Amino acid sequence: MGLSGQVPRRVDAATKVDLLSLLDAATGAGWSVRRVCGQLGLGEVRAYRWLGRRQVGQLVDRSPGGSPMHALLDEEATQIVALFHEWGPVDRSHRKLAHRGSYLGRVWVSPSSVRKVLVAHGLHLRGLPRPGRSVRKAFPAWADYQPNSIWIYDATHFTAAGMAAVAVMDLVSRKWLTEIVSVEETSTQVAQAFTAALHLEGLDEAVAAYQDALVDPTVDDPTHPILLAVSDNGPQMTSTSTRAFMALNAIAQHFGRPGTPTDQAWIETLFGHIKAEWPHLLAIRDPATLRAELAIVRTHYNTVRLHEGIGYVTPDDEHQGRGPAIRQARRTGLEASRQQRLAFHRQTRHHRPAPGPGDVV
């Protein structure tokens, strides 16, 4: 029979006949049915069921399935196929096609029934072609991936105070440069935020030199702007006033794809951390208090909080150029500690006392 272990769930009629023959021979020799079934790996109830089916000549398994009482009628299947040919190019979905049948008063079936009938007839609904995947526009080649080369900005809301905050962040170092809290979020607030950030970072003199055409061509390249400002496509970012301000201050603009917030993931992450780690900001109702608290939070964010995205240093460390040295010092310290542990255990391994009977090893 080619069987070993338990008898499988499904066996053919010939195997059943052979097993029952062994059962007959063993019981004729004085064995009990239970003992024989235990030796054969056959369930006792299953053996009795086969014995009963052998008496009526039904050891061959019937084909699966049956005749369900709720099966579709032939005219219903015909209506489904007709609906496919008439409304398939319009509805493009087996769910809509099922509702279309009842909407027209022609057939009342479930969406799964429509799909099964269409598959049985080799019919397939054609959905609308998917739009091509857009690719994020690369930053210009002149924008060096260094601090004070690429800035990103956006606005977030504090509804309890009824205020909006336009924040500017250095994309490379993740340093939160400044924010403007106002009841509005227009090109005016954008200009104020960038003016403050340029002054704090000491770039206003370079902007003034570009405005006065006093750049030194042997040192500076007058063909590209000072900064690249990254943002989404909000009206305050794409407005004519904002474009004029950016051009006047030698700042180029870079916009993300519409409806793709991951193109501005750096500033979105900043807002997420602010509101999650300092939730009291969301409950402040006084705008002056909100401005003061945001200034405190900004200092903590820049100088105390370690940022995972820049290798677990503070944004201020990365902005000031101390980040690589700090990361290297950690790698050096990890290796030195590893060597120290190895040396310690090598020296003490042979001097440890043998474990006693009650010691846990």
GUDO-559320 format. One line per 5 residues: their letters; for each residue x, y, z of C-alpha. Coordinates in nm, 3 decimals, always signed. Layout:
A	X Y Z; ...
***
This chain:
MGLSG	+0.000 +0.000 +0.000; +0.297 +0.229 +0.044; +0.163 +0.374 +0.371; +0.358 +0.453 +0.688; +0.240 +0.622 +1.005
QVPRR	-0.113 +0.755 +1.025; -0.348 +0.683 +0.735; -0.387 +1.004 +0.531; -0.712 +1.196 +0.523; -0.783 +1.097 +0.166
VDAAT	-0.712 +0.746 +0.029; -0.846 +0.572 -0.278; -1.093 +0.283 -0.274; -0.822 +0.018 -0.336; -0.631 +0.128 -0.024
KVDLL	-0.953 +0.113 +0.178; -1.017 -0.241 +0.056; -0.665 -0.352 +0.156; -0.693 -0.191 +0.502; -1.030 -0.350 +0.563
SLLDA	-0.892 -0.687 +0.453; -0.615 -0.656 +0.714; -0.879 -0.559 +0.967; -1.089 -0.867 +0.882; -0.791 -1.100 +0.904
ATGAG	-0.675 -0.960 +1.239; -1.022 -0.965 +1.398; -1.066 -1.321 +1.269; -0.747 -1.413 +1.456; -0.892 -1.277 +1.780
WSVRR	-0.772 -0.914 +1.776; -1.010 -0.638 +1.875; -1.102 -0.367 +1.626; -0.947 -0.099 +1.849; -0.616 -0.285 +1.870
VCGQL	-0.603 -0.336 +1.494; -0.682 +0.028 +1.423; -0.407 +0.135 +1.663; -0.154 -0.080 +1.477; -0.267 +0.041 +1.135
GLGEV	-0.282 +0.412 +1.233; -0.649 +0.421 +1.137; -0.919 +0.592 +1.340; -1.167 +0.349 +1.491; -1.475 +0.551 +1.396
RAYRW	-1.334 +0.586 +1.046; -1.289 +0.209 +1.020; -1.651 +0.143 +1.123; -1.767 +0.403 +0.869; -1.571 +0.225 +0.594
LGRRQ	-1.717 -0.108 +0.698; -2.066 +0.033 +0.660; -1.987 +0.185 +0.322; -1.835 -0.146 +0.203; -2.163 -0.321 +0.265
VGQLV	-2.344 -0.088 +0.023; -2.057 -0.066 -0.226; -1.973 +0.302 -0.168; -1.603 +0.297 -0.079; -1.525 +0.535 -0.368
DRSPG	-1.536 +0.895 -0.245; -1.792 +1.117 -0.406; -1.673 +1.426 -0.589; -1.662 +1.738 -0.370; -1.930 +2.002 -0.393
GSPMH	-2.298 +1.941 -0.416; -2.613 +2.114 -0.519; -2.656 +2.424 -0.300; -3.012 +2.544 -0.259; -2.905 +2.905 -0.310
ALLDE	-2.725 +2.845 -0.640; -2.775 +3.105 -0.912; -3.042 +3.039 -1.173; -2.947 +3.012 -1.537; -3.136 +3.331 -1.624
EATQI	-2.948 +3.517 -1.351; -2.613 +3.410 -1.495; -2.734 +3.516 -1.839; -2.826 +3.861 -1.705; -2.483 +3.896 -1.542
VALFH	-2.308 +3.821 -1.871; -2.537 +4.067 -2.049; -2.461 +4.335 -1.791; -2.089 +4.276 -1.847; -2.118 +4.342 -2.219
EWGPV	-2.345 +4.643 -2.174; -2.201 +4.814 -1.867; -1.858 +4.661 -1.814; -1.669 +4.948 -1.984; -1.863 +5.197 -1.767
DRSHR	-1.864 +5.031 -1.424; -1.526 +4.849 -1.450; -1.592 +4.663 -1.121; -1.781 +4.349 -1.027; -1.915 +4.535 -0.721
KLAHR	-2.061 +4.815 -0.930; -2.192 +4.565 -1.181; -2.383 +4.382 -0.905; -2.543 +4.709 -0.796; -2.605 +4.804 -1.158
GSYLG	-2.818 +4.490 -1.199; -3.044 +4.581 -0.908; -3.037 +4.950 -1.010; -3.185 +4.851 -1.346; -3.419 +4.594 -1.190
RVWVS	-3.272 +4.306 -1.389; -3.086 +4.085 -1.140; -3.026 +4.084 -0.765; -2.699 +3.907 -0.682; -2.395 +3.966 -0.464
PSSVR	-2.066 +4.106 -0.603; -1.894 +3.772 -0.540; -2.157 +3.595 -0.751; -2.093 +3.839 -1.036; -1.720 +3.773 -1.016
KVLVA	-1.767 +3.393 -1.014; -1.996 +3.401 -1.317; -1.758 +3.625 -1.511; -1.461 +3.403 -1.428; -1.655 +3.094 -1.535
HGLHL	-1.724 +3.258 -1.871; -1.367 +3.384 -1.911; -1.471 +3.748 -1.886; -1.252 +4.009 -1.717; -1.333 +4.365 -1.624
RGLPR	-1.071 +4.623 -1.721; -0.996 +4.886 -1.460; -0.867 +5.230 -1.536; -0.493 +5.239 -1.605; -0.291 +5.346 -1.305
PGRSV	-0.107 +5.675 -1.336; +0.267 +5.648 -1.370; +0.472 +5.678 -1.056; +0.609 +6.025 -1.015; +0.973 +6.075 -0.924
RKAFP	+1.085 +6.336 -0.678; +1.274 +6.617 -0.848; +1.639 +6.615 -0.752; +1.800 +6.913 -0.581; +2.013 +7.135 -0.804
AWADY	+2.376 +7.033 -0.841; +2.500 +7.358 -0.690; +2.319 +7.290 -0.359; +2.595 +7.131 -0.150; +2.476 +6.891 +0.116
QPNSI	+2.625 +7.107 +0.389; +2.466 +7.317 +0.665; +2.326 +7.651 +0.545; +2.293 +7.523 +0.191; +1.941 +7.375 +0.187
WIYDA	+1.663 +7.505 +0.410; +1.312 +7.367 +0.435; +1.005 +7.543 +0.569; +0.636 +7.485 +0.629; +0.349 +7.591 +0.853
THFTA	+0.171 +7.406 +1.132; -0.129 +7.498 +1.346; -0.192 +7.529 +1.718; -0.571 +7.535 +1.727; -0.612 +7.611 +2.098
AGMAA	-0.435 +7.944 +2.052; -0.579 +7.996 +1.704; -0.226 +8.046 +1.571; -0.017 +7.920 +1.281; +0.360 +7.880 +1.305
VAVMD	+0.584 +7.911 +1.000; +0.909 +7.729 +1.085; +1.240 +7.721 +0.898; +1.480 +7.427 +0.942; +1.820 +7.340 +0.800
LVSRK	+1.757 +7.025 +0.599; +2.111 +6.891 +0.638; +2.177 +6.947 +1.009; +1.807 +6.930 +1.113; +1.857 +7.251 +1.312
WLTEI	+1.532 +7.433 +1.380; +1.634 +7.786 +1.286; +1.335 +8.002 +1.368; +0.957 +8.027 +1.367; +0.699 +8.301 +1.322
VSVEE	+0.374 +8.262 +1.517; +0.084 +8.454 +1.366; -0.286 +8.433 +1.311; -0.210 +8.417 +0.937; +0.020 +8.207 +0.720
TSTQV	+0.088 +8.417 +0.413; +0.389 +8.531 +0.216; +0.443 +8.799 +0.483; +0.509 +8.538 +0.751; +0.737 +8.346 +0.514
AQAFT	+0.941 +8.660 +0.449; +0.963 +8.736 +0.821; +1.078 +8.381 +0.903; +1.350 +8.382 +0.639; +1.467 +8.731 +0.728
AALHL	+1.508 +8.624 +1.091; +1.682 +8.298 +0.995; +1.923 +8.477 +0.759; +2.015 +8.719 +1.035; +2.061 +8.448 +1.299
EGLDE	+2.284 +8.244 +1.069; +2.492 +8.545 +0.961; +2.388 +8.520 +0.598; +2.230 +8.863 +0.571; +2.564 +9.016 +0.476
AVAAY	+2.604 +8.770 +0.189; +2.249 +8.851 +0.075; +2.326 +9.223 +0.087; +2.640 +9.166 -0.121; +2.437 +8.983 -0.385
QDALV	+2.175 +9.256 -0.384; +2.442 +9.524 -0.431; +2.628 +9.314 -0.688; +2.938 +9.323 -0.469; +3.019 +8.953 -0.487
DPTVD	+3.377 +8.864 -0.555; +3.386 +8.641 -0.866; +3.717 +8.491 -0.749; +3.555 +8.371 -0.426; +3.181 +8.353 -0.484
DPTHP	+2.989 +8.215 -0.778; +2.732 +8.476 -0.878; +2.553 +8.232 -1.110; +2.376 +8.038 -0.836; +2.179 +8.152 -0.529
ILLAV	+2.296 +8.146 -0.169; +2.033 +7.900 -0.047; +1.781 +7.647 -0.171; +1.441 +7.676 -0.001; +1.240 +7.351 -0.006
SDNGP	+0.864 +7.353 +0.051; +0.534 +7.209 -0.061; +0.296 +7.376 -0.305; +0.101 +7.581 -0.053; -0.037 +7.915 -0.171
QMTST	+0.197 +8.110 +0.058; +0.495 +7.925 -0.094; +0.396 +7.964 -0.459; +0.264 +8.320 -0.436; +0.417 +8.598 -0.645
STRAF	+0.519 +8.788 -0.330; +0.714 +8.489 -0.194; +0.886 +8.434 -0.528; +0.982 +8.799 -0.543; +1.120 +8.791 -0.188
MALNA	+1.321 +8.475 -0.257; +1.464 +8.616 -0.577; +1.556 +8.943 -0.405; +1.745 +8.752 -0.135; +1.923 +8.516 -0.378
IAQHF	+1.724 +8.213 -0.256; +1.611 +7.949 -0.504; +1.286 +7.759 -0.451; +1.232 +7.385 -0.478; +0.878 +7.244 -0.460
GRPGT	+0.776 +6.890 -0.377; +0.525 +6.688 -0.571; +0.160 +6.784 -0.512; -0.010 +6.555 -0.263; +0.320 +6.394 -0.158
PTDQA	+0.406 +6.506 +0.197; +0.702 +6.265 +0.207; +0.888 +6.508 -0.017; +0.892 +6.739 +0.286; +0.950 +6.460 +0.540
WIETL	+1.218 +6.657 +0.728; +0.991 +6.945 +0.832; +0.689 +6.717 +0.879; +0.896 +6.506 +1.119; +0.994 +6.820 +1.310
FGHIK	+0.630 +6.916 +1.362; +0.543 +6.561 +1.463; +0.814 +6.550 +1.729; +0.723 +6.893 +1.864; +0.359 +6.807 +1.918
AEWPH	+0.422 +6.453 +2.044; +0.707 +6.530 +2.286; +0.574 +6.864 +2.409; +0.195 +6.811 +2.406; +0.136 +7.108 +2.639
LLAIR	+0.190 +7.333 +2.335; -0.141 +7.213 +2.194; -0.329 +7.330 +2.506; -0.185 +7.685 +2.520; -0.443 +7.951 +2.442
DPATL	-0.239 +8.270 +2.480; -0.031 +8.355 +2.167; +0.242 +8.527 +2.372; +0.280 +8.221 +2.593; +0.292 +8.000 +2.284
RAELA	+0.575 +8.207 +2.135; +0.775 +8.189 +2.458; +0.724 +7.814 +2.495; +0.820 +7.749 +2.133; +1.145 +7.938 +2.186
IVRTH	+1.225 +7.717 +2.489; +1.135 +7.402 +2.298; +1.348 +7.511 +2.002; +1.653 +7.554 +2.227; +1.599 +7.209 +2.379
YNTVR	+1.542 +7.053 +2.037; +1.860 +7.202 +1.893; +2.100 +7.160 +2.186; +1.978 +6.875 +2.409; +1.767 +6.626 +2.214
LHEGI	+1.968 +6.365 +2.021; +1.845 +6.329 +1.663; +1.837 +5.982 +1.512; +1.844 +6.108 +1.154; +2.190 +6.264 +1.194
GYVTP	+2.355 +5.986 +1.392; +2.234 +6.058 +1.747; +2.391 +6.400 +1.792; +2.210 +6.726 +1.851; +2.118 +6.941 +1.551
DDEHQ	+2.340 +7.216 +1.686; +2.636 +6.974 +1.696; +2.576 +6.881 +1.334; +2.518 +7.241 +1.231; +2.845 +7.355 +1.389
GRGPA	+3.043 +7.066 +1.239; +3.096 +6.870 +1.561; +2.881 +6.577 +1.452; +3.145 +6.370 +1.266; +3.390 +6.392 +1.558
IRQAR	+3.123 +6.286 +1.808; +3.019 +5.988 +1.597; +3.381 +5.885 +1.548; +3.446 +5.915 +1.921; +3.159 +5.675 +1.987
RTGLE	+3.293 +5.423 +1.736; +3.637 +5.449 +1.893; +3.493 +5.411 +2.243; +3.289 +5.106 +2.143; +3.594 +4.933 +2.000
ASRQQ	+3.811 +5.024 +2.302; +3.547 +4.889 +2.541; +3.519 +4.570 +2.339; +3.893 +4.514 +2.352; +3.893 +4.588 +2.726
RLAFH	+3.620 +4.329 +2.789; +3.801 +4.071 +2.578; +4.126 +4.128 +2.765; +3.955 +4.106 +3.104; +3.778 +3.781 +3.032
RQTRH	+4.086 +3.623 +2.876; +4.290 +3.700 +3.187; +4.028 +3.585 +3.438; +3.886 +3.286 +3.254; +4.135 +3.034 +3.401
HRPAP	+4.124 +3.178 +3.752; +3.753 +3.140 +3.819; +3.654 +2.884 +4.086; +3.478 +2.573 +3.966; +3.098 +2.590 +4.013
GPGDV	+2.959 +2.406 +4.310; +2.669 +2.155 +4.312; +2.414 +2.425 +4.400; +2.550 +2.699 +4.172; +2.357 +2.806 +3.867
V	+2.577 +2.788 +3.559
***
